[in-house]
Every structure is written in structure tokens, then in C-alpha cells.
Amino acid sequence: MNSQSPIYSLKFTIAWIFIYVLLIIGLFQILNIFISIYLGLWILNLLIEIVERLFLRFGKRIITVEN
């Protein structure tokens, strides 16, 4: 083993641990954004479905652009 190699230095090891931690935090934040977007759209779709069913139950017409 070459003890002069930078791979064996403590500073090098700590720097790479720090980089890995930053990568994990970044990926976790991106994952959180996509999960929150997915859940937000799912809840919005559920709300639209409930409103449509209530309108149909009470005989209201839903006015849309389409004929």
C-alpha cells in the first residue's frame, strides 16, 4: 500500500464523506418535491371528483367550454 496516496489522507476521506452527504440530502429533497407534487395532484383530482359527484347528485349542470 502506498501511504503517500491522497486516498489515505483524513482530509480526503472527510471531504468525500461530506460530498456523499450533500448528494444524499440533494436527492432526498428532489424526491420530496416529486412526492409532494404527486400527492398534491392526487388530492386535487379527488376533490374534483367529489365536486362532480355532488353536482350530479343535486342536479346542477357543469358548464364547460366543450359542447
N, CA, C and O atoms as a Tripos MOL2 file, in Angstrom:
@<TRIPOS>MOLECULE
protein
  268   267    67     0     0
PROTEIN
NO_CHARGES

@<TRIPOS>ATOM
      1 N           0.8340   -1.1830    0.0000 N.3       1 MET1
      2 CA          0.0000    0.0000    0.0000 C.3       1 MET1
      3 C           0.8790    1.2480    0.0000 C.2       1 MET1
      4 O           1.9230    1.2980    0.6500 O.2       1 MET1
      5 N           0.4400    2.2190   -0.7240 N.am      2 ASN2
      6 CA          1.1760    3.4730   -0.7920 C.3       2 ASN2
      7 C           0.5680    4.4510    0.2030 C.2       2 ASN2
      8 O          -0.5190    4.9790   -0.0290 O.2       2 ASN2
      9 N           1.2550    4.6910    1.2980 N.am      3 SER3
     10 CA          0.6980    5.5660    2.3310 C.3       3 SER3
     11 C           0.7610    7.0310    1.9280 C.2       3 SER3
     12 O           0.1700    7.8760    2.6000 O.2       3 SER3
     13 N           1.4660    7.3530    0.8460 N.am      4 GLN4
     14 CA          1.5350    8.7360    0.3810 C.3       4 GLN4
     15 C           0.3480    9.0940   -0.5130 C.2       4 GLN4
     16 O           0.1600   10.2630   -0.8490 O.2       4 GLN4
     17 N          -0.4350    8.1230   -0.8940 N.am      5 SER5
     18 CA         -1.5720    8.3720   -1.7720 C.3       5 SER5
     19 C          -2.5990    9.2500   -1.0630 C.2       5 SER5
     20 O          -2.8350    9.0850    0.1340 O.2       5 SER5
     21 N          -3.2140   10.1860   -1.7980 N.am      6 PRO6
     22 CA         -4.2050   11.0670   -1.1640 C.3       6 PRO6
     23 C          -5.4520   10.3240   -0.6930 C.2       6 PRO6
     24 O          -6.2180   10.8470    0.1160 O.2       6 PRO6
     25 N          -5.6580    9.1160   -1.1920 N.am      7 ILE7
     26 CA         -6.8320    8.3450   -0.7870 C.3       7 ILE7
     27 C          -6.7680    8.0170    0.6990 C.2       7 ILE7
     28 O          -7.8020    7.8900    1.3550 O.2       7 ILE7
     29 N          -5.5500    7.8780    1.2330 N.am      8 TYR8
     30 CA         -5.3970    7.5010    2.6340 C.3       8 TYR8
     31 C          -5.3500    8.7080    3.5730 C.2       8 TYR8
     32 O          -5.1800    8.5380    4.7800 O.2       8 TYR8
     33 N          -5.4980    9.9170    3.0430 N.am      9 SER9
     34 CA         -5.4380   11.0850    3.9210 C.3       9 SER9
     35 C          -6.8010   11.3210    4.5680 C.2       9 SER9
     36 O          -7.8450   11.0710    3.9650 O.2       9 SER9
     37 N          -6.7680   11.7980    5.7860 N.am     10 LEU10
     38 CA         -8.0050   12.0490    6.5350 C.3      10 LEU10
     39 C          -8.8140   13.1640    5.8930 C.2      10 LEU10
     40 O         -10.0420   13.0990    5.8510 O.2      10 LEU10
     41 N          -8.1330   14.1850    5.3940 N.am     11 LYS11
     42 CA         -8.8270   15.3080    4.7630 C.3      11 LYS11
     43 C          -9.5980   14.8410    3.5230 C.2      11 LYS11
     44 O         -10.7320   15.2620    3.2940 O.2      11 LYS11
     45 N          -8.9700   13.9670    2.7240 N.am     12 PHE12
     46 CA         -9.6090   13.4230    1.5290 C.3      12 PHE12
     47 C         -10.8560   12.6220    1.9070 C.2      12 PHE12
     48 O         -11.9040   12.7680    1.2780 O.2      12 PHE12
     49 N         -10.7440   11.7860    2.9220 N.am     13 THR13
     50 CA        -11.8670   10.9540    3.3630 C.3      13 THR13
     51 C         -13.0130   11.8120    3.8770 C.2      13 THR13
     52 O         -14.1700   11.5700    3.5340 O.2      13 THR13
     53 N         -12.7080   12.8020    4.6890 N.am     14 ILE14
     54 CA        -13.7520   13.6750    5.2300 C.3      14 ILE14
     55 C         -14.4140   14.4720    4.1110 C.2      14 ILE14
     56 O         -15.6270   14.6810    4.1290 O.2      14 ILE14
     57 N         -13.6180   14.9180    3.1340 N.am     15 ALA15
     58 CA        -14.1850   15.6610    2.0050 C.3      15 ALA15
     59 C         -15.1710   14.7920    1.2310 C.2      15 ALA15
     60 O         -16.2480   15.2620    0.8650 O.2      15 ALA15
     61 N         -14.8170   13.5280    0.9770 N.am     16 TRP16
     62 CA        -15.7250   12.6590    0.2320 C.3      16 TRP16
     63 C         -16.9610   12.2850    1.0430 C.2      16 TRP16
     64 O         -18.0500   12.1530    0.4840 O.2      16 TRP16
     65 N         -16.8040   12.1140    2.3410 N.am     17 ILE17
     66 CA        -17.9820   11.8640    3.1830 C.3      17 ILE17
     67 C         -18.9150   13.0620    3.1110 C.2      17 ILE17
     68 O         -20.1310   12.8920    3.0140 O.2      17 ILE17
     69 N         -18.3690   14.2680    3.1560 N.am     18 PHE18
     70 CA        -19.1690   15.4850    3.0620 C.3      18 PHE18
     71 C         -19.8800   15.5620    1.7130 C.2      18 PHE18
     72 O         -21.0540   15.9260    1.6530 O.2      18 PHE18
     73 N         -19.1750   15.2210    0.6250 N.am     19 ILE19
     74 CA        -19.7860   15.2420   -0.7110 C.3      19 ILE19
     75 C         -20.9110   14.2160   -0.7920 C.2      19 ILE19
     76 O         -21.9750   14.5150   -1.3360 O.2      19 ILE19
     77 N         -20.6990   13.0200   -0.2650 N.am     20 TYR20
     78 CA        -21.7500   12.0000   -0.2790 C.3      20 TYR20
     79 C         -22.9650   12.4440    0.5240 C.2      20 TYR20
     80 O         -24.1000   12.2210    0.1030 O.2      20 TYR20
     81 N         -22.7410   13.0660    1.6670 N.am     21 VAL21
     82 CA        -23.8600   13.5540    2.4840 C.3      21 VAL21
     83 C         -24.6400   14.6190    1.7210 C.2      21 VAL21
     84 O         -25.8710   14.6180    1.7400 O.2      21 VAL21
     85 N         -23.9300   15.5290    1.0450 N.am     22 LEU22
     86 CA        -24.6120   16.5550    0.2500 C.3      22 LEU22
     87 C         -25.4170   15.9320   -0.8880 C.2      22 LEU22
     88 O         -26.5320   16.3690   -1.1710 O.2      22 LEU22
     89 N         -24.8550   14.9120   -1.5410 N.am     23 LEU23
     90 CA        -25.5960   14.2330   -2.6090 C.3      23 LEU23
     91 C         -26.8590   13.5660   -2.0750 C.2      23 LEU23
     92 O         -27.9180   13.6540   -2.6970 O.2      23 LEU23
     93 N         -26.7560   12.9120   -0.9450 N.am     24 ILE24
     94 CA        -27.9210   12.2470   -0.3580 C.3      24 ILE24
     95 C         -28.9810   13.2700    0.0310 C.2      24 ILE24
     96 O         -30.1680   13.0540   -0.2100 O.2      24 ILE24
     97 N         -28.5620   14.3810    0.6320 N.am     25 ILE25
     98 CA        -29.5240   15.4260    1.0030 C.3      25 ILE25
     99 C         -30.1900   15.9960   -0.2410 C.2      25 ILE25
    100 O         -31.4030   16.2100   -0.2480 O.2      25 ILE25
    101 N         -29.4170   16.2460   -1.2940 N.am     26 GLY26
    102 CA        -29.9780   16.7760   -2.5410 C.3      26 GLY26
    103 C         -30.9750   15.8240   -3.1750 C.2      26 GLY26
    104 O         -32.0570   16.2360   -3.5940 O.2      26 GLY26
    105 N         -30.6110   14.5440   -3.2460 N.am     27 LEU27
    106 CA        -31.5290   13.5550   -3.8210 C.3      27 LEU27
    107 C         -32.7930   13.4190   -2.9830 C.2      27 LEU27
    108 O         -33.8840   13.2460   -3.5270 O.2      27 LEU27
    109 N         -32.6510   13.4970   -1.6650 N.am     28 PHE28
    110 CA        -33.8100   13.4090   -0.7880 C.3      28 PHE28
    111 C         -34.7420   14.5990   -1.0040 C.2      28 PHE28
    112 O         -35.9620   14.4360   -0.9890 O.2      28 PHE28
    113 N         -34.1850   15.7890   -1.2040 N.am     29 GLN29
    114 CA        -35.0090   16.9720   -1.4500 C.3      29 GLN29
    115 C         -35.7560   16.8490   -2.7790 C.2      29 GLN29
    116 O         -36.9380   17.1830   -2.8610 O.2      29 GLN29
    117 N         -35.0680   16.3680   -3.8220 N.am     30 ILE30
    118 CA        -35.7200   16.1800   -5.1200 C.3      30 ILE30
    119 C         -36.8360   15.1550   -5.0030 C.2      30 ILE30
    120 O         -37.9190   15.3480   -5.5560 O.2      30 ILE30
    121 N         -36.5800   14.0670   -4.2880 N.am     31 LEU31
    122 CA        -37.6030   13.0450   -4.0870 C.3      31 LEU31
    123 C         -38.7990   13.6130   -3.3380 C.2      31 LEU31
    124 O         -39.9430   13.3090   -3.6750 O.2      31 LEU31
    125 N         -38.5440   14.4370   -2.3210 N.am     32 ASN32
    126 CA        -39.6380   15.0630   -1.5790 C.3      32 ASN32
    127 C         -40.4770   15.9600   -2.4740 C.2      32 ASN32
    128 O         -41.7020   15.9840   -2.3520 O.2      32 ASN32
    129 N         -39.8330   16.7000   -3.3730 N.am     33 ILE33
    130 CA        -40.5720   17.5830   -4.2820 C.3      33 ILE33
    131 C         -41.4920   16.7610   -5.1720 C.2      33 ILE33
    132 O         -42.6650   17.1020   -5.3270 O.2      33 ILE33
    133 N         -40.9760   15.6780   -5.7600 N.am     34 PHE34
    134 CA        -41.8060   14.8650   -6.6490 C.3      34 PHE34
    135 C         -42.9360   14.1750   -5.8930 C.2      34 PHE34
    136 O         -44.0460   14.0690   -6.4150 O.2      34 PHE34
    137 N         -42.6800   13.7100   -4.6860 N.am     35 ILE35
    138 CA        -43.7390   13.0820   -3.8920 C.3      35 ILE35
    139 C         -44.8130   14.1000   -3.5400 C.2      35 ILE35
    140 O         -46.0010   13.7810   -3.5940 O.2      35 ILE35
    141 N         -44.4200   15.3230   -3.1790 N.am     36 SER36
    142 CA        -45.4130   16.3340   -2.8200 C.3      36 SER36
    143 C         -46.2260   16.7610   -4.0410 C.2      36 SER36
    144 O         -47.4270   17.0010   -3.9230 O.2      36 SER36
    145 N         -45.5910   16.8590   -5.2120 N.am     37 ILE37
    146 CA        -46.3380   17.1810   -6.4370 C.3      37 ILE37
    147 C         -47.3340   16.0730   -6.7390 C.2      37 ILE37
    148 O         -48.4890   16.3520   -7.0600 O.2      37 ILE37
    149 N         -46.9030   14.8170   -6.6420 N.am     38 TYR38
    150 CA        -47.7880   13.6840   -6.9200 C.3      38 TYR38
    151 C         -48.9780   13.6770   -5.9650 C.2      38 TYR38
    152 O         -50.1200   13.5220   -6.3970 O.2      38 TYR38
    153 N         -48.7160   13.8430   -4.6690 N.am     39 LEU39
    154 CA        -49.8080   13.8340   -3.6970 C.3      39 LEU39
    155 C         -50.7300   15.0280   -3.8850 C.2      39 LEU39
    156 O         -51.9450   14.9010   -3.7360 O.2      39 LEU39
    157 N         -50.1630   16.1930   -4.2140 N.am     40 GLY40
    158 CA        -50.9890   17.3760   -4.4520 C.3      40 GLY40
    159 C         -51.9300   17.1750   -5.6270 C.2      40 GLY40
    160 O         -53.1060   17.5290   -5.5470 O.2      40 GLY40
    161 N         -51.4240   16.6100   -6.7160 N.am     41 LEU41
    162 CA        -52.2770   16.3580   -7.8770 C.3      41 LEU41
    163 C         -53.3150   15.2820   -7.5760 C.2      41 LEU41
    164 O         -54.4450   15.3620   -8.0580 O.2      41 LEU41
    165 N         -52.9490   14.2890   -6.7940 N.am     42 TRP42
    166 CA        -53.8870   13.2340   -6.4210 C.3      42 TRP42
    167 C         -55.0270   13.8080   -5.5850 C.2      42 TRP42
    168 O         -56.1900   13.4750   -5.8090 O.2      42 TRP42
    169 N         -54.6990   14.6670   -4.6240 N.am     43 ILE43
    170 CA        -55.7240   15.2930   -3.7810 C.3      43 ILE43
    171 C         -56.6010   16.2180   -4.6140 C.2      43 ILE43
    172 O         -57.8150   16.2570   -4.4150 O.2      43 ILE43
    173 N         -56.0040   16.9690   -5.5510 N.am     44 LEU44
    174 CA        -56.7910   17.8420   -6.4240 C.3      44 LEU44
    175 C         -57.7540   17.0260   -7.2750 C.2      44 LEU44
    176 O         -58.9110   17.4160   -7.4330 O.2      44 LEU44
    177 N         -57.3060   15.9110   -7.8220 N.am     45 ASN45
    178 CA        -58.1700   15.0450   -8.6160 C.3      45 ASN45
    179 C         -59.3030   14.4920   -7.7630 C.2      45 ASN45
    180 O         -60.4480   14.4360   -8.2140 O.2      45 ASN45
    181 N         -58.9980   14.0830   -6.5370 N.am     46 LEU46
    182 CA        -60.0270   13.5790   -5.6300 C.3      46 LEU46
    183 C         -61.0630   14.6590   -5.3300 C.2      46 LEU46
    184 O         -62.2620   14.3800   -5.3140 O.2      46 LEU46
    185 N         -60.6120   15.8820   -5.0940 N.am     47 LEU47
    186 CA        -61.5220   16.9960   -4.8230 C.3      47 LEU47
    187 C         -62.4190   17.2800   -6.0230 C.2      47 LEU47
    188 O         -63.6150   17.5220   -5.8570 O.2      47 LEU47
    189 N         -61.8560   17.2530   -7.2280 N.am     48 ILE48
    190 CA        -62.6550   17.4750   -8.4380 C.3      48 ILE48
    191 C         -63.6930   16.3750   -8.5930 C.2      48 ILE48
    192 O         -64.8370   16.6620   -8.9460 O.2      48 ILE48
    193 N         -63.3270   15.1270   -8.3390 N.am     49 GLU49
    194 CA        -64.2810   14.0180   -8.4370 C.3      49 GLU49
    195 C         -65.4240   14.1820   -7.4410 C.2      49 GLU49
    196 O         -66.5840   13.9590   -7.7880 O.2      49 GLU49
    197 N         -65.1070   14.5680   -6.2110 N.am     50 ILE50
    198 CA        -66.1460   14.7520   -5.1920 C.3      50 ILE50
    199 C         -67.0970   15.8660   -5.5960 C.2      50 ILE50
    200 O         -68.3110   15.7190   -5.4570 O.2      50 ILE50
    201 N         -66.5680   16.9800   -6.0950 N.am     51 VAL51
    202 CA        -67.4150   18.1030   -6.5170 C.3      51 VAL51
    203 C         -68.2880   17.6920   -7.6940 C.2      51 VAL51
    204 O         -69.4670   18.0440   -7.7300 O.2      51 VAL51
    205 N         -67.7440   16.9580   -8.6540 N.am     52 GLU52
    206 CA        -68.5490   16.4900   -9.7870 C.3      52 GLU52
    207 C         -69.6890   15.5970   -9.3140 C.2      52 GLU52
    208 O         -70.8160   15.7270   -9.7920 O.2      52 GLU52
    209 N         -69.4090   14.6960   -8.3830 N.am     53 ARG53
    210 CA        -70.4620   13.8030   -7.8860 C.3      53 ARG53
    211 C         -71.5290   14.5740   -7.1180 C.2      53 ARG53
    212 O         -72.7150   14.2590   -7.2140 O.2      53 ARG53
    213 N         -71.1100   15.5850   -6.3550 N.am     54 LEU54
    214 CA        -72.0960   16.4070   -5.6460 C.3      54 LEU54
    215 C         -72.9620   17.1870   -6.6220 C.2      54 LEU54
    216 O         -74.1730   17.2860   -6.4240 O.2      54 LEU54
    217 N         -72.3660   17.7410   -7.6690 N.am     55 PHE55
    218 CA        -73.1440   18.4610   -8.6750 C.3      55 PHE55
    219 C         -74.1440   17.5280   -9.3430 C.2      55 PHE55
    220 O         -75.2970   17.9050   -9.5540 O.2      55 PHE55
    221 N         -73.7120   16.3020   -9.6800 N.am     56 LEU56
    222 CA        -74.6210   15.3540  -10.3250 C.3      56 LEU56
    223 C         -75.7320   14.9310   -9.3690 C.2      56 LEU56
    224 O         -76.8680   14.7290   -9.7990 O.2      56 LEU56
    225 N         -75.4280   14.7950   -8.0990 N.am     57 ARG57
    226 CA        -76.4320   14.3820   -7.1280 C.3      57 ARG57
    227 C         -77.5210   15.4450   -6.9730 C.2      57 ARG57
    228 O         -78.7000   15.1080   -6.8590 O.2      57 ARG57
    229 N         -77.1440   16.7070   -6.9670 N.am     58 PHE58
    230 CA        -78.1130   17.7790   -6.7650 C.3      58 PHE58
    231 C         -78.6400   18.3530   -8.0740 C.2      58 PHE58
    232 O         -79.3280   19.3740   -8.0640 O.2      58 PHE58
    233 N         -78.3330   17.7220   -9.1910 N.am     59 GLY59
    234 CA        -78.9090   18.0980  -10.4740 C.3      59 GLY59
    235 C         -78.3570   19.3820  -11.0620 C.2      59 GLY59
    236 O         -78.9810   19.9630  -11.9500 O.2      59 GLY59
    237 N         -77.2290   19.8330  -10.6040 N.am     60 LYS60
    238 CA        -76.6350   21.0470  -11.1750 C.3      60 LYS60
    239 C         -75.9050   20.6680  -12.4590 C.2      60 LYS60
    240 O         -75.3340   19.5840  -12.5750 O.2      60 LYS60
    241 N         -75.9380   21.5840  -13.4120 N.am     61 ARG61
    242 CA        -75.1930   21.3540  -14.6480 C.3      61 ARG61
    243 C         -73.8070   21.9450  -14.5170 C.2      61 ARG61
    244 O         -73.6260   23.0440  -13.9930 O.2      61 ARG61
    245 N         -72.8520   21.2120  -14.9930 N.am     62 ILE62
    246 CA        -71.4800   21.7060  -15.0010 C.3      62 ILE62
    247 C         -71.2470   22.3470  -16.3670 C.2      62 ILE62
    248 O         -71.2570   21.6640  -17.3920 O.2      62 ILE62
    249 N         -71.0400   23.6500  -16.3720 N.am     63 ILE63
    250 CA        -70.8360   24.3780  -17.6210 C.3      63 ILE63
    251 C         -69.3510   24.2930  -17.9860 C.2      63 ILE63
    252 O         -68.4800   24.7430  -17.2410 O.2      63 ILE63
    253 N         -69.0950   23.7080  -19.1420 N.am     64 THR64
    254 CA        -67.7160   23.6170  -19.6220 C.3      64 THR64
    255 C         -67.6190   24.2980  -20.9730 C.2      64 THR64
    256 O         -68.6280   24.7080  -21.5450 O.2      64 THR64
    257 N         -66.4200   24.4130  -21.4720 N.am     65 VAL65
    258 CA        -66.2060   25.0470  -22.7710 C.3      65 VAL65
    259 C         -66.6660   24.1120  -23.8850 C.2      65 VAL65
    260 O         -67.1070   24.5670  -24.9400 O.2      65 VAL65
    261 N         -66.5640   22.8050  -23.6490 N.am     66 GLU66
    262 CA        -66.9370   21.8320  -24.6780 C.3      66 GLU66
    263 C         -68.4530   21.7530  -24.8000 C.2      66 GLU66
    264 O         -69.1850   21.9480  -23.8290 O.2      66 GLU66
    265 N         -68.9050   21.4620  -26.0150 N.am     67 ASN67
    266 CA        -70.3560   21.2760  -26.2360 C.3      67 ASN67
    267 C         -70.6700   19.8040  -26.3970 C.2      67 ASN67
    268 O         -71.8290   19.4380  -26.5910 O.2      67 ASN67
@<TRIPOS>BOND
     1     1     2 1
     2     2     3 1
     3     3     4 2
     4     3     5 am
     5     5     6 1
     6     6     7 1
     7     7     8 2
     8     7     9 am
     9     9    10 1
    10    10    11 1
    11    11    12 2
    12    11    13 am
    13    13    14 1
    14    14    15 1
    15    15    16 2
    16    15    17 am
    17    17    18 1
    18    18    19 1
    19    19    20 2
    20    19    21 am
    21    21    22 1
    22    22    23 1
    23    23    24 2
    24    23    25 am
    25    25    26 1
    26    26    27 1
    27    27    28 2
    28    27    29 am
    29    29    30 1
    30    30    31 1
    31    31    32 2
    32    31    33 am
    33    33    34 1
    34    34    35 1
    35    35    36 2
    36    35    37 am
    37    37    38 1
    38    38    39 1
    39    39    40 2
    40    39    41 am
    41    41    42 1
    42    42    43 1
    43    43    44 2
    44    43    45 am
    45    45    46 1
    46    46    47 1
    47    47    48 2
    48    47    49 am
    49    49    50 1
    50    50    51 1
    51    51    52 2
    52    51    53 am
    53    53    54 1
    54    54    55 1
    55    55    56 2
    56    55    57 am
    57    57    58 1
    58    58    59 1
    59    59    60 2
    60    59    61 am
    61    61    62 1
    62    62    63 1
    63    63    64 2
    64    63    65 am
    65    65    66 1
    66    66    67 1
    67    67    68 2
    68    67    69 am
    69    69    70 1
    70    70    71 1
    71    71    72 2
    72    71    73 am
    73    73    74 1
    74    74    75 1
    75    75    76 2
    76    75    77 am
    77    77    78 1
    78    78    79 1
    79    79    80 2
    80    79    81 am
    81    81    82 1
    82    82    83 1
    83    83    84 2
    84    83    85 am
    85    85    86 1
    86    86    87 1
    87    87    88 2
    88    87    89 am
    89    89    90 1
    90    90    91 1
    91    91    92 2
    92    91    93 am
    93    93    94 1
    94    94    95 1
    95    95    96 2
    96    95    97 am
    97    97    98 1
    98    98    99 1
    99    99   100 2
   100    99   101 am
   101   101   102 1
   102   102   103 1
   103   103   104 2
   104   103   105 am
   105   105   106 1
   106   106   107 1
   107   107   108 2
   108   107   109 am
   109   109   110 1
   110   110   111 1
   111   111   112 2
   112   111   113 am
   113   113   114 1
   114   114   115 1
   115   115   116 2
   116   115   117 am
   117   117   118 1
   118   118   119 1
   119   119   120 2
   120   119   121 am
   121   121   122 1
   122   122   123 1
   123   123   124 2
   124   123   125 am
   125   125   126 1
   126   126   127 1
   127   127   128 2
   128   127   129 am
   129   129   130 1
   130   130   131 1
   131   131   132 2
   132   131   133 am
   133   133   134 1
   134   134   135 1
   135   135   136 2
   136   135   137 am
   137   137   138 1
   138   138   139 1
   139   139   140 2
   140   139   141 am
   141   141   142 1
   142   142   143 1
   143   143   144 2
   144   143   145 am
   145   145   146 1
   146   146   147 1
   147   147   148 2
   148   147   149 am
   149   149   150 1
   150   150   151 1
   151   151   152 2
   152   151   153 am
   153   153   154 1
   154   154   155 1
   155   155   156 2
   156   155   157 am
   157   157   158 1
   158   158   159 1
   159   159   160 2
   160   159   161 am
   161   161   162 1
   162   162   163 1
   163   163   164 2
   164   163   165 am
   165   165   166 1
   166   166   167 1
   167   167   168 2
   168   167   169 am
   169   169   170 1
   170   170   171 1
   171   171   172 2
   172   171   173 am
   173   173   174 1
   174   174   175 1
   175   175   176 2
   176   175   177 am
   177   177   178 1
   178   178   179 1
   179   179   180 2
   180   179   181 am
   181   181   182 1
   182   182   183 1
   183   183   184 2
   184   183   185 am
   185   185   186 1
   186   186   187 1
   187   187   188 2
   188   187   189 am
   189   189   190 1
   190   190   191 1
   191   191   192 2
   192   191   193 am
   193   193   194 1
   194   194   195 1
   195   195   196 2
   196   195   197 am
   197   197   198 1
   198   198   199 1
   199   199   200 2
   200   199   201 am
   201   201   202 1
   202   202   203 1
   203   203   204 2
   204   203   205 am
   205   205   206 1
   206   206   207 1
   207   207   208 2
   208   207   209 am
   209   209   210 1
   210   210   211 1
   211   211   212 2
   212   211   213 am
   213   213   214 1
   214   214   215 1
   215   215   216 2
   216   215   217 am
   217   217   218 1
   218   218   219 1
   219   219   220 2
   220   219   221 am
   221   221   222 1
   222   222   223 1
   223   223   224 2
   224   223   225 am
   225   225   226 1
   226   226   227 1
   227   227   228 2
   228   227   229 am
   229   229   230 1
   230   230   231 1
   231   231   232 2
   232   231   233 am
   233   233   234 1
   234   234   235 1
   235   235   236 2
   236   235   237 am
   237   237   238 1
   238   238   239 1
   239   239   240 2
   240   239   241 am
   241   241   242 1
   242   242   243 1
   243   243   244 2
   244   243   245 am
   245   245   246 1
   246   246   247 1
   247   247   248 2
   248   247   249 am
   249   249   250 1
   250   250   251 1
   251   251   252 2
   252   251   253 am
   253   253   254 1
   254   254   255 1
   255   255   256 2
   256   255   257 am
   257   257   258 1
   258   258   259 1
   259   259   260 2
   260   259   261 am
   261   261   262 1
   262   262   263 1
   263   263   264 2
   264   263   265 am
   265   265   266 1
   266   266   267 1
   267   267   268 2
@<TRIPOS>SUBSTRUCTURE
     1 MET1         2 RESIDUE 1 A MET
     2 ASN2         6 RESIDUE 1 A ASN
     3 SER3        10 RESIDUE 1 A SER
     4 GLN4        14 RESIDUE 1 A GLN
     5 SER5        18 RESIDUE 1 A SER
     6 PRO6        22 RESIDUE 1 A PRO
     7 ILE7        26 RESIDUE 1 A ILE
     8 TYR8        30 RESIDUE 1 A TYR
     9 SER9        34 RESIDUE 1 A SER
    10 LEU10       38 RESIDUE 1 A LEU
    11 LYS11       42 RESIDUE 1 A LYS
    12 PHE12       46 RESIDUE 1 A PHE
    13 THR13       50 RESIDUE 1 A THR
    14 ILE14       54 RESIDUE 1 A ILE
    15 ALA15       58 RESIDUE 1 A ALA
    16 TRP16       62 RESIDUE 1 A TRP
    17 ILE17       66 RESIDUE 1 A ILE
    18 PHE18       70 RESIDUE 1 A PHE
    19 ILE19       74 RESIDUE 1 A ILE
    20 TYR20       78 RESIDUE 1 A TYR
    21 VAL21       82 RESIDUE 1 A VAL
    22 LEU22       86 RESIDUE 1 A LEU
    23 LEU23       90 RESIDUE 1 A LEU
    24 ILE24       94 RESIDUE 1 A ILE
    25 ILE25       98 RESIDUE 1 A ILE
    26 GLY26      102 RESIDUE 1 A GLY
    27 LEU27      106 RESIDUE 1 A LEU
    28 PHE28      110 RESIDUE 1 A PHE
    29 GLN29      114 RESIDUE 1 A GLN
    30 ILE30      118 RESIDUE 1 A ILE
    31 LEU31      122 RESIDUE 1 A LEU
    32 ASN32      126 RESIDUE 1 A ASN
    33 ILE33      130 RESIDUE 1 A ILE
    34 PHE34      134 RESIDUE 1 A PHE
    35 ILE35      138 RESIDUE 1 A ILE
    36 SER36      142 RESIDUE 1 A SER
    37 ILE37      146 RESIDUE 1 A ILE
    38 TYR38      150 RESIDUE 1 A TYR
    39 LEU39      154 RESIDUE 1 A LEU
    40 GLY40      158 RESIDUE 1 A GLY
    41 LEU41      162 RESIDUE 1 A LEU
    42 TRP42      166 RESIDUE 1 A TRP
    43 ILE43      170 RESIDUE 1 A ILE
    44 LEU44      174 RESIDUE 1 A LEU
    45 ASN45      178 RESIDUE 1 A ASN
    46 LEU46      182 RESIDUE 1 A LEU
    47 LEU47      186 RESIDUE 1 A LEU
    48 ILE48      190 RESIDUE 1 A ILE
    49 GLU49      194 RESIDUE 1 A GLU
    50 ILE50      198 RESIDUE 1 A ILE
    51 VAL51      202 RESIDUE 1 A VAL
    52 GLU52      206 RESIDUE 1 A GLU
    53 ARG53      210 RESIDUE 1 A ARG
    54 LEU54      214 RESIDUE 1 A LEU
    55 PHE55      218 RESIDUE 1 A PHE
    56 LEU56      222 RESIDUE 1 A LEU
    57 ARG57      226 RESIDUE 1 A ARG
    58 PHE58      230 RESIDUE 1 A PHE
    59 GLY59      234 RESIDUE 1 A GLY
    60 LYS60      238 RESIDUE 1 A LYS
    61 ARG61      242 RESIDUE 1 A ARG
    62 ILE62      246 RESIDUE 1 A ILE
    63 ILE63      250 RESIDUE 1 A ILE
    64 THR64      254 RESIDUE 1 A THR
    65 VAL65      258 RESIDUE 1 A VAL
    66 GLU66      262 RESIDUE 1 A GLU
    67 ASN67      266 RESIDUE 1 A ASN
